[in-house]
Amino acid sequence: MKKSVLIVDDEELNRELLKQIFENEYNIIEAEDGYEAIELFEKHSDEVAVVLLDLIMPRVSGYQVLQYWQNRGILNKVPVVLITASEDQQMEFSCYSLGALAVINKPFVAKTVRKRVDSMIEMFNNVGILEEQIKNKNDQISKQQKRLESFQEKLLDTISNIVEFRNLETGLHVKRVKEFTRILAETYREKYPEQGLTKEQIDVIVAAAAMHDIGKIAISDDILLKPGKLTDEERQIMQEHTTKGCEILNMMMDVQEEDQFKACYEICRHHHERYDGNGYPDGLKGNEIPISAQLVSIVDVYDALVSVRVYKKAFSRDDAFRMIVNGECGVFAPKLVQCFMAAKERIANCDDVNTTTS
């Protein structure tokens, strides 16, 4: 289909001269002023290859047309070349800032006009092709990234469920900890936006939460499945699941994104730290504990309380909330405890552990 050139000039002689330059290769659309140019472009937008726009016109000037088209994103779709007798350089600069690609001064030479306009059309089309190629490439990269993230999360869940099965659990503990972590993190983000926790960071933390107990795979069955109270020595060995888990994670470093690996490592190593420094393995205190580990820590304790274990019966939801808030399970960050209470109903609604042995 033959493309069109939209010539906008209030002087018929100028329009005729420009028409003669382009009519052999293009359909010619003529407008006597800016108002008519806007109407004609809306009617023929799909076929216009370039707009030749006079600057000084009655009713609606070329400058006003540029402003109108810029506000509507039209200048991203078609090249506009100014044809003007004005020597006002400041006006020309303003037109460039609005998106005009070139300025041709009157009186003009036919060959010069043709050469410059052809160059503008070619450049504009090449830019459009390049932008489309970049967009397609970015779309491909985005899809690949999403597939990779999905694969990584499934890998983390699978490995974690192996640990849960060995621990004589159903695998629902991992699922619940992830769900509770998301609820608590979203509540924290909403309640304390100044902390800068983003939706993307929450997604990473939730996926990484699955790995919090990966180190238990290195703990012997005699200790891991012991139905009674652990001795001091056994407890010390059990606590090593945090550091042993990090050793396992280091082996997986090459198959994880950097931010995902960092979150997994933080959660695995520090989800038993406590805000007052009385946790393990490093005795971190306050905000020395990464927020990822703090979030998982509190929901991991909650799920352990309301779940049946080989060494205990399940506590009720209300008792579990009370015990955590009262500091009976260690000290947690005050802000997180407030968020935990604010999220109580949401957590309880997705918590079916009182009817499921896990």
TORKOL-4160 file (C-alpha; in steps of 0.2 Angstrom, whole numbers, padded with zeros to 4 digits, m for minus):
358
<pt num="1" X="0000" Y="0000" Z="0000"/>
<pt num="2" X="0006" Y="0017" Z="m0005"/>
<pt num="3" X="0011" Y="0028" Z="0010"/>
<pt num="4" X="0006" Y="0046" Z="0012"/>
<pt num="5" X="0014" Y="0063" Z="0016"/>
<pt num="6" X="0004" Y="0075" Z="0026"/>
<pt num="7" X="0008" Y="0093" Z="0021"/>
<pt num="8" X="0002" Y="0106" Z="0033"/>
<pt num="9" X="0004" Y="0124" Z="0027"/>
<pt num="10" X="m0007" Y="0139" Z="0026"/>
<pt num="11" X="0000" Y="0145" Z="0009"/>
<pt num="12" X="m0006" Y="0135" Z="m0006"/>
<pt num="13" X="0010" Y="0139" Z="m0016"/>
<pt num="14" X="0021" Y="0130" Z="m0003"/>
<pt num="15" X="0009" Y="0115" Z="m0002"/>
<pt num="16" X="0010" Y="0114" Z="m0021"/>
<pt num="17" X="0029" Y="0114" Z="m0021"/>
<pt num="18" X="0030" Y="0101" Z="m0008"/>
<pt num="19" X="0017" Y="0091" Z="m0017"/>
<pt num="20" X="0028" Y="0091" Z="m0033"/>
<pt num="21" X="0043" Y="0084" Z="m0023"/>
<pt num="22" X="0034" Y="0069" Z="m0016"/>
<pt num="23" X="0019" Y="0065" Z="m0027"/>
<pt num="24" X="0028" Y="0052" Z="m0038"/>
<pt num="25" X="0031" Y="0040" Z="m0023"/>
<pt num="26" X="0018" Y="0045" Z="m0010"/>
<pt num="27" X="m0001" Y="0050" Z="m0009"/>
<pt num="28" X="m0002" Y="0068" Z="m0004"/>
<pt num="29" X="m0014" Y="0074" Z="0010"/>
<pt num="30" X="m0015" Y="0093" Z="0012"/>
<pt num="31" X="m0020" Y="0103" Z="0027"/>
<pt num="32" X="m0022" Y="0122" Z="0027"/>
<pt num="33" X="m0019" Y="0124" Z="0046"/>
<pt num="34" X="m0016" Y="0115" Z="0062"/>
<pt num="35" X="m0034" Y="0111" Z="0066"/>
<pt num="36" X="m0037" Y="0103" Z="0049"/>
<pt num="37" X="m0020" Y="0094" Z="0051"/>
<pt num="38" X="m0026" Y="0086" Z="0067"/>
<pt num="39" X="m0042" Y="0080" Z="0059"/>
<pt num="40" X="m0034" Y="0073" Z="0044"/>
<pt num="41" X="m0021" Y="0064" Z="0053"/>
<pt num="42" X="m0034" Y="0055" Z="0064"/>
<pt num="43" X="m0043" Y="0050" Z="0048"/>
<pt num="44" X="m0027" Y="0044" Z="0039"/>
<pt num="45" X="m0015" Y="0039" Z="0054"/>
<pt num="46" X="m0011" Y="0022" Z="0048"/>
<pt num="47" X="m0005" Y="0028" Z="0031"/>
<pt num="48" X="0005" Y="0043" Z="0035"/>
<pt num="49" X="0024" Y="0041" Z="0033"/>
<pt num="50" X="0029" Y="0058" Z="0037"/>
<pt num="51" X="0021" Y="0075" Z="0042"/>
<pt num="52" X="0028" Y="0091" Z="0034"/>
<pt num="53" X="0022" Y="0105" Z="0046"/>
<pt num="54" X="0023" Y="0123" Z="0044"/>
<pt num="55" X="0026" Y="0133" Z="0061"/>
<pt num="56" X="0016" Y="0149" Z="0059"/>
<pt num="57" X="m0002" Y="0146" Z="0054"/>
<pt num="58" X="m0019" Y="0154" Z="0058"/>
<pt num="59" X="m0031" Y="0146" Z="0070"/>
<pt num="60" X="m0019" Y="0132" Z="0076"/>
<pt num="61" X="0000" Y="0134" Z="0074"/>
<pt num="62" X="0012" Y="0121" Z="0071"/>
<pt num="63" X="0019" Y="0122" Z="0088"/>
<pt num="64" X="0001" Y="0119" Z="0095"/>
<pt num="65" X="m0001" Y="0104" Z="0084"/>
<pt num="66" X="0016" Y="0097" Z="0091"/>
<pt num="67" X="0010" Y="0100" Z="0109"/>
<pt num="68" X="m0007" Y="0091" Z="0105"/>
<pt num="69" X="0002" Y="0076" Z="0097"/>
<pt num="70" X="0015" Y="0074" Z="0110"/>
<pt num="71" X="0002" Y="0073" Z="0124"/>
<pt num="72" X="m0006" Y="0059" Z="0114"/>
<pt num="73" X="0009" Y="0050" Z="0110"/>
<pt num="74" X="0007" Y="0052" Z="0091"/>
<pt num="75" X="0025" Y="0058" Z="0089"/>
<pt num="76" X="0031" Y="0041" Z="0094"/>
<pt num="77" X="0022" Y="0034" Z="0079"/>
<pt num="78" X="0026" Y="0046" Z="0065"/>
<pt num="79" X="0041" Y="0058" Z="0060"/>
<pt num="80" X="0037" Y="0076" Z="0060"/>
<pt num="81" X="0048" Y="0088" Z="0050"/>
<pt num="82" X="0045" Y="0107" Z="0052"/>
<pt num="83" X="0044" Y="0118" Z="0036"/>
<pt num="84" X="0046" Y="0136" Z="0042"/>
<pt num="85" X="0052" Y="0154" Z="0037"/>
<pt num="86" X="0054" Y="0159" Z="0055"/>
<pt num="87" X="0071" Y="0162" Z="0061"/>
<pt num="88" X="0066" Y="0161" Z="0079"/>
<pt num="89" X="0079" Y="0148" Z="0086"/>
<pt num="90" X="0071" Y="0147" Z="0103"/>
<pt num="91" X="0055" Y="0142" Z="0095"/>
<pt num="92" X="0064" Y="0129" Z="0084"/>
<pt num="93" X="0072" Y="0122" Z="0100"/>
<pt num="94" X="0055" Y="0121" Z="0109"/>
<pt num="95" X="0049" Y="0111" Z="0094"/>
<pt num="96" X="0063" Y="0099" Z="0095"/>
<pt num="97" X="0060" Y="0096" Z="0113"/>
<pt num="98" X="0042" Y="0092" Z="0109"/>
<pt num="99" X="0048" Y="0079" Z="0096"/>
<pt num="100" X="0050" Y="0087" Z="0079"/>
<pt num="101" X="0064" Y="0077" Z="0070"/>
<pt num="102" X="0071" Y="0091" Z="0059"/>
<pt num="103" X="0068" Y="0109" Z="0053"/>
<pt num="104" X="0069" Y="0114" Z="0035"/>
<pt num="105" X="0069" Y="0133" Z="0032"/>
<pt num="106" X="0060" Y="0142" Z="0018"/>
<pt num="107" X="0063" Y="0145" Z="0004"/>
<pt num="108" X="0068" Y="0127" Z="0002"/>
<pt num="109" X="0077" Y="0117" Z="m0012"/>
<pt num="110" X="0068" Y="0103" Z="m0018"/>
<pt num="111" X="0082" Y="0090" Z="m0018"/>
<pt num="112" X="0087" Y="0096" Z="0000"/>
<pt num="113" X="0070" Y="0093" Z="0006"/>
<pt num="114" X="0068" Y="0076" Z="m0002"/>
<pt num="115" X="0085" Y="0070" Z="0004"/>
<pt num="116" X="0082" Y="0076" Z="0022"/>
<pt num="117" X="0064" Y="0069" Z="0023"/>
<pt num="118" X="0069" Y="0052" Z="0016"/>
<pt num="119" X="0083" Y="0052" Z="0029"/>
<pt num="120" X="0070" Y="0056" Z="0043"/>
<pt num="121" X="0058" Y="0042" Z="0037"/>
<pt num="122" X="0072" Y="0029" Z="0036"/>
<pt num="123" X="0079" Y="0034" Z="0053"/>
<pt num="124" X="0062" Y="0034" Z="0061"/>
<pt num="125" X="0058" Y="0017" Z="0053"/>
<pt num="126" X="0074" Y="0009" Z="0058"/>
<pt num="127" X="0072" Y="0015" Z="0076"/>
<pt num="128" X="0055" Y="0008" Z="0076"/>
<pt num="129" X="0061" Y="m0009" Z="0070"/>
<pt num="130" X="0075" Y="m0009" Z="0083"/>
<pt num="131" X="0063" Y="m0004" Z="0097"/>
<pt num="132" X="0052" Y="m0019" Z="0092"/>
<pt num="133" X="0067" Y="m0031" Z="0091"/>
<pt num="134" X="0072" Y="m0025" Z="0108"/>
<pt num="135" X="0054" Y="m0027" Z="0115"/>
<pt num="136" X="0053" Y="m0045" Z="0108"/>
<pt num="137" X="0070" Y="m0049" Z="0115"/>
<pt num="138" X="0065" Y="m0042" Z="0132"/>
<pt num="139" X="0049" Y="m0052" Z="0132"/>
<pt num="140" X="0059" Y="m0068" Z="0128"/>
<pt num="141" X="0071" Y="m0064" Z="0142"/>
<pt num="142" X="0056" Y="m0060" Z="0154"/>
<pt num="143" X="0048" Y="m0077" Z="0149"/>
<pt num="144" X="0064" Y="m0086" Z="0152"/>
<pt num="145" X="0067" Y="m0078" Z="0169"/>
<pt num="146" X="0049" Y="m0083" Z="0174"/>
<pt num="147" X="0052" Y="m0101" Z="0169"/>
<pt num="148" X="0069" Y="m0101" Z="0178"/>
<pt num="149" X="0061" Y="m0093" Z="0194"/>
<pt num="150" X="0047" Y="m0106" Z="0193"/>
<pt num="151" X="0060" Y="m0120" Z="0191"/>
<pt num="152" X="0070" Y="m0114" Z="0206"/>
<pt num="153" X="0055" Y="m0113" Z="0217"/>
<pt num="154" X="0049" Y="m0130" Z="0212"/>
<pt num="155" X="0067" Y="m0136" Z="0216"/>
<pt num="156" X="0067" Y="m0128" Z="0233"/>
<pt num="157" X="0050" Y="m0135" Z="0237"/>
<pt num="158" X="0055" Y="m0153" Z="0231"/>
<pt num="159" X="0071" Y="m0153" Z="0241"/>
<pt num="160" X="0062" Y="m0146" Z="0257"/>
<pt num="161" X="0048" Y="m0159" Z="0255"/>
<pt num="162" X="0061" Y="m0173" Z="0255"/>
<pt num="163" X="0067" Y="m0167" Z="0272"/>
<pt num="164" X="0049" Y="m0166" Z="0278"/>
<pt num="165" X="0045" Y="m0184" Z="0273"/>
<pt num="166" X="0061" Y="m0190" Z="0282"/>
<pt num="167" X="0055" Y="m0180" Z="0297"/>
<pt num="168" X="0039" Y="m0190" Z="0296"/>
<pt num="169" X="0029" Y="m0175" Z="0291"/>
<pt num="170" X="0017" Y="m0173" Z="0277"/>
<pt num="171" X="0026" Y="m0159" Z="0268"/>
<pt num="172" X="0012" Y="m0147" Z="0272"/>
<pt num="173" X="0024" Y="m0138" Z="0285"/>
<pt num="174" X="0034" Y="m0131" Z="0271"/>
<pt num="175" X="0018" Y="m0125" Z="0262"/>
<pt num="176" X="0011" Y="m0117" Z="0277"/>
<pt num="177" X="0027" Y="m0108" Z="0282"/>
<pt num="178" X="0027" Y="m0101" Z="0264"/>
<pt num="179" X="0009" Y="m0095" Z="0265"/>
<pt num="180" X="0011" Y="m0088" Z="0283"/>
<pt num="181" X="0028" Y="m0079" Z="0278"/>
<pt num="182" X="0019" Y="m0071" Z="0263"/>
<pt num="183" X="0004" Y="m0065" Z="0274"/>
<pt num="184" X="0016" Y="m0058" Z="0288"/>
<pt num="185" X="0028" Y="m0050" Z="0275"/>
<pt num="186" X="0013" Y="m0042" Z="0266"/>
<pt num="187" X="0006" Y="m0035" Z="0282"/>
<pt num="188" X="0024" Y="m0029" Z="0287"/>
<pt num="189" X="0025" Y="m0020" Z="0270"/>
<pt num="190" X="0008" Y="m0012" Z="0272"/>
<pt num="191" X="0011" Y="m0007" Z="0290"/>
<pt num="192" X="0029" Y="m0001" Z="0288"/>
<pt num="193" X="0031" Y="0005" Z="0270"/>
<pt num="194" X="0046" Y="0015" Z="0276"/>
<pt num="195" X="0056" Y="m0001" Z="0278"/>
<pt num="196" X="0056" Y="m0003" Z="0259"/>
<pt num="197" X="0051" Y="m0021" Z="0258"/>
<pt num="198" X="0045" Y="m0023" Z="0240"/>
<pt num="199" X="0033" Y="m0036" Z="0232"/>
<pt num="200" X="0048" Y="m0043" Z="0222"/>
<pt num="201" X="0058" Y="m0046" Z="0238"/>
<pt num="202" X="0043" Y="m0054" Z="0246"/>
<pt num="203" X="0042" Y="m0066" Z="0232"/>
<pt num="204" X="0060" Y="m0071" Z="0234"/>
<pt num="205" X="0058" Y="m0073" Z="0253"/>
<pt num="206" X="0043" Y="m0084" Z="0252"/>
<pt num="207" X="0051" Y="m0095" Z="0239"/>
<pt num="208" X="0067" Y="m0096" Z="0250"/>
<pt num="209" X="0057" Y="m0100" Z="0266"/>
<pt num="210" X="0055" Y="m0118" Z="0260"/>
<pt num="211" X="0073" Y="m0120" Z="0263"/>
<pt num="212" X="0073" Y="m0115" Z="0282"/>
<pt num="213" X="0075" Y="m0133" Z="0288"/>
<pt num="214" X="0085" Y="m0141" Z="0274"/>
<pt num="215" X="0100" Y="m0144" Z="0286"/>
<pt num="216" X="0089" Y="m0157" Z="0295"/>
<pt num="217" X="0093" Y="m0169" Z="0282"/>
<pt num="218" X="0111" Y="m0170" Z="0290"/>
<pt num="219" X="0104" Y="m0174" Z="0307"/>
<pt num="220" X="0103" Y="m0192" Z="0313"/>
<pt num="221" X="0086" Y="m0201" Z="0315"/>
<pt num="222" X="0089" Y="m0205" Z="0333"/>
<pt num="223" X="0089" Y="m0186" Z="0336"/>
<pt num="224" X="0077" Y="m0180" Z="0323"/>
<pt num="225" X="0064" Y="m0192" Z="0327"/>
<pt num="226" X="0066" Y="m0194" Z="0346"/>
<pt num="227" X="0049" Y="m0193" Z="0354"/>
<pt num="228" X="0056" Y="m0186" Z="0371"/>
<pt num="229" X="0066" Y="m0172" Z="0377"/>
<pt num="230" X="0083" Y="m0170" Z="0369"/>
<pt num="231" X="0098" Y="m0170" Z="0380"/>
<pt num="232" X="0110" Y="m0155" Z="0380"/>
<pt num="233" X="0122" Y="m0164" Z="0368"/>
<pt num="234" X="0107" Y="m0169" Z="0357"/>
<pt num="235" X="0100" Y="m0151" Z="0357"/>
<pt num="236" X="0117" Y="m0145" Z="0351"/>
<pt num="237" X="0118" Y="m0157" Z="0337"/>
<pt num="238" X="0100" Y="m0153" Z="0332"/>
<pt num="239" X="0105" Y="m0134" Z="0332"/>
<pt num="240" X="0118" Y="m0138" Z="0319"/>
<pt num="241" X="0105" Y="m0140" Z="0306"/>
<pt num="242" X="0106" Y="m0121" Z="0303"/>
<pt num="243" X="0124" Y="m0122" Z="0298"/>
<pt num="244" X="0124" Y="m0139" Z="0289"/>
<pt num="245" X="0109" Y="m0132" Z="0279"/>
<pt num="246" X="0121" Y="m0118" Z="0273"/>
<pt num="247" X="0134" Y="m0130" Z="0268"/>
<pt num="248" X="0121" Y="m0139" Z="0257"/>
<pt num="249" X="0115" Y="m0122" Z="0250"/>
<pt num="250" X="0133" Y="m0118" Z="0245"/>
<pt num="251" X="0133" Y="m0133" Z="0234"/>
<pt num="252" X="0118" Y="m0126" Z="0225"/>
<pt num="253" X="0124" Y="m0109" Z="0223"/>
<pt num="254" X="0127" Y="m0111" Z="0204"/>
<pt num="255" X="0109" Y="m0116" Z="0201"/>
<pt num="256" X="0101" Y="m0101" Z="0210"/>
<pt num="257" X="0100" Y="m0082" Z="0206"/>
<pt num="258" X="0110" Y="m0072" Z="0218"/>
<pt num="259" X="0096" Y="m0064" Z="0227"/>
<pt num="260" X="0087" Y="m0081" Z="0229"/>
<pt num="261" X="0103" Y="m0089" Z="0236"/>
<pt num="262" X="0106" Y="m0074" Z="0248"/>
<pt num="263" X="0088" Y="m0076" Z="0255"/>
<pt num="264" X="0089" Y="m0095" Z="0256"/>
<pt num="265" X="0106" Y="m0093" Z="0266"/>
<pt num="266" X="0100" Y="m0080" Z="0277"/>
<pt num="267" X="0084" Y="m0089" Z="0282"/>
<pt num="268" X="0092" Y="m0106" Z="0284"/>
<pt num="269" X="0106" Y="m0100" Z="0295"/>
<pt num="270" X="0097" Y="m0087" Z="0305"/>
<pt num="271" X="0078" Y="m0092" Z="0307"/>
<pt num="272" X="0082" Y="m0098" Z="0325"/>
<pt num="273" X="0091" Y="m0081" Z="0330"/>
<pt num="274" X="0081" Y="m0071" Z="0343"/>
<pt num="275" X="0079" Y="m0052" Z="0344"/>
<pt num="276" X="0087" Y="m0051" Z="0361"/>
<pt num="277" X="0102" Y="m0061" Z="0355"/>
<pt num="278" X="0098" Y="m0077" Z="0364"/>
<pt num="279" X="0096" Y="m0087" Z="0348"/>
<pt num="280" X="0108" Y="m0098" Z="0337"/>
<pt num="281" X="0119" Y="m0101" Z="0329"/>
<pt num="282" X="0127" Y="m0084" Z="0329"/>
<pt num="283" X="0118" Y="m0075" Z="0343"/>
<pt num="284" X="0113" Y="m0060" Z="0332"/>
<pt num="285" X="0103" Y="m0047" Z="0340"/>
<pt num="286" X="0090" Y="m0034" Z="0334"/>
<pt num="287" X="0091" Y="m0029" Z="0316"/>
<pt num="288" X="0108" Y="m0039" Z="0314"/>
<pt num="289" X="0095" Y="m0053" Z="0310"/>
<pt num="290" X="0090" Y="m0051" Z="0291"/>
<pt num="291" X="0072" Y="m0047" Z="0289"/>
<pt num="292" X="0070" Y="m0063" Z="0278"/>
<pt num="293" X="0075" Y="m0074" Z="0293"/>
<pt num="294" X="0065" Y="m0063" Z="0306"/>
<pt num="295" X="0049" Y="m0066" Z="0295"/>
<pt num="296" X="0051" Y="m0085" Z="0293"/>
<pt num="297" X="0056" Y="m0087" Z="0311"/>
<pt num="298" X="0040" Y="m0081" Z="0319"/>
<pt num="299" X="0029" Y="m0091" Z="0307"/>
<pt num="300" X="0040" Y="m0106" Z="0309"/>
<pt num="301" X="0037" Y="m0106" Z="0328"/>
<pt num="302" X="0019" Y="m0103" Z="0326"/>
<pt num="303" X="0017" Y="m0118" Z="0314"/>
<pt num="304" X="0027" Y="m0129" Z="0326"/>
<pt num="305" X="0016" Y="m0124" Z="0340"/>
<pt num="306" X="m0001" Y="m0128" Z="0332"/>
<pt num="307" X="0006" Y="m0144" Z="0324"/>
<pt num="308" X="0007" Y="m0162" Z="0331"/>
<pt num="309" X="0025" Y="m0167" Z="0333"/>
<pt num="310" X="0032" Y="m0184" Z="0338"/>
<pt num="311" X="0037" Y="m0175" Z="0355"/>
<pt num="312" X="0021" Y="m0165" Z="0358"/>
<pt num="313" X="0003" Y="m0162" Z="0355"/>
<pt num="314" X="m0004" Y="m0147" Z="0345"/>
<pt num="315" X="m0008" Y="m0131" Z="0354"/>
<pt num="316" X="m0023" Y="m0121" Z="0349"/>
<pt num="317" X="m0021" Y="m0106" Z="0338"/>
<pt num="318" X="m0026" Y="m0094" Z="0351"/>
<pt num="319" X="m0013" Y="m0102" Z="0363"/>
<pt num="320" X="0000" Y="m0101" Z="0350"/>
<pt num="321" X="m0003" Y="m0083" Z="0347"/>
<pt num="322" X="m0003" Y="m0079" Z="0365"/>
<pt num="323" X="0013" Y="m0088" Z="0368"/>
<pt num="324" X="0022" Y="m0079" Z="0354"/>
<pt num="325" X="0016" Y="m0062" Z="0359"/>
<pt num="326" X="0020" Y="m0065" Z="0377"/>
<pt num="327" X="0038" Y="m0070" Z="0373"/>
<pt num="328" X="0036" Y="m0088" Z="0379"/>
<pt num="329" X="0045" Y="m0094" Z="0363"/>
<pt num="330" X="0059" Y="m0082" Z="0362"/>
<pt num="331" X="0059" Y="m0063" Z="0359"/>
<pt num="332" X="0054" Y="m0057" Z="0342"/>
<pt num="333" X="0055" Y="m0039" Z="0334"/>
<pt num="334" X="0041" Y="m0028" Z="0341"/>
<pt num="335" X="0036" Y="m0023" Z="0324"/>
<pt num="336" X="0034" Y="m0040" Z="0318"/>
<pt num="337" X="0024" Y="m0046" Z="0333"/>
<pt num="338" X="0012" Y="m0031" Z="0330"/>
<pt num="339" X="0011" Y="m0037" Z="0312"/>
<pt num="340" X="0009" Y="m0055" Z="0317"/>
<pt num="341" X="m0006" Y="m0050" Z="0328"/>
<pt num="342" X="m0013" Y="m0039" Z="0314"/>
<pt num="343" X="m0012" Y="m0054" Z="0302"/>
<pt num="344" X="m0020" Y="m0066" Z="0315"/>
<pt num="345" X="m0036" Y="m0068" Z="0306"/>
<pt num="346" X="m0028" Y="m0071" Z="0289"/>
<pt num="347" X="m0016" Y="m0083" Z="0296"/>
<pt num="348" X="m0029" Y="m0093" Z="0305"/>
<pt num="349" X="m0040" Y="m0094" Z="0289"/>
<pt num="350" X="m0027" Y="m0103" Z="0279"/>
<pt num="351" X="m0022" Y="m0114" Z="0294"/>
<pt num="352" X="m0030" Y="m0131" Z="0295"/>
<pt num="353" X="m0016" Y="m0139" Z="0305"/>
<pt num="354" X="m0028" Y="m0143" Z="0320"/>
<pt num="355" X="m0037" Y="m0156" Z="0308"/>
<pt num="356" X="m0021" Y="m0162" Z="0299"/>
<pt num="357" X="m0006" Y="m0171" Z="0307"/>
<pt num="358" X="0010" Y="m0164" Z="0300"/>
